[in-house]
Amino acid sequence: MGAGGGGFLLFFVPKSNQKKFLKKFKDGNLYQFKIDHNGSRITYYDNTDWFDLLNKTILGTEVFSDRNKFKTKKIVKDLINHFIDCGIKKIDTAVSYGHFDHEIEKIIGDIGLSNKIEIHTKFKIDKGIKQIEKDFFQSLRSIKRDFIDVAYFHSVNNNEFINKKILDFFIKQKEKGYIK
């Protein structure tokens, strides 16, 4: 799990991997918790529902854009692989994540993830249809797949949201199988 912009990351680490995790990430702290779906708060973790937690968890990758905290691409790759090893099956990214466009998507592509891992990515539709088309197909090349599981509109205002050219483009990509 991740929390963008908040200056922290929240990891789910099964008990069997906690010592290994803390050895690798020496600045980490261990807090047992569980997600409470009735509000925005952290409560103590109950081992009986961790599978359910993993199925609902999406790894947010915006936080990896901060090279002060994540100094190398290898560190980012290692963390993404750790999440997958722990059972995370969904990854959220965006064109703009990283030091340059598509950087985090390229890191994800370099890992060579199974098609069983869902990739969700976002597109800033305020850039116009030509840029969206370019970004969309570059995202596919970056993640090294012929489809994206979920495509989101990023930084949307009402006028852009009802832009028929943009909506038609995404509908067409869904029909062609580029978006699941």
C-alpha positions, 0 to 999 in steps of 0.5 A: 500500500502507499500513501502519496504525498503524505511522506509515508508508506504503509506496507503489508508484510506477512509475519513470515517475511517481517524480519527479512523486510525490516532487515532490508528496509532498516528505517522501517517501523512495524505496526500491526493494523487492519483497514477499517472500511467504516472510516479513515482510521487505522486499527489493529490488524487481525490475521484472519482477514489479511487475504481480503485486505490484499485483494482490495489493496492497490499499490500506489506508485506516485510516491516512488517519484521522490528520489530523495526517498527512493534513490535508485530505480533498483530500490523501486523495483525491489519494493514493487517486487516485494509487494507482489511477493506479499500478494498485492495484485493491483498497481496504480500508476500514471504517465506523470509519475517519476522524474520524467513521463512514463518513468514509473511505468517503464520500471513496471514494464522492466519487471516483466509482471504477469498478466495476473497483476492488474495495472491501473494508469491515469491520463491527464485529459487537460492535455487534449486528445492528441497528447492523450493518444500519444500518452496512451500508446506510450503507456502500453509500450512502457508497461510492455503489455498490449492492454491496460486493466483500468484507465483513469482520467487524471486532473479532470474538470467538468468541461474536459470530462464531457469532451466527446473526442476523449470519451470516444477515444477511450471507448474505442480502446476498450472495444479494441481490447487495449483496456480491459 
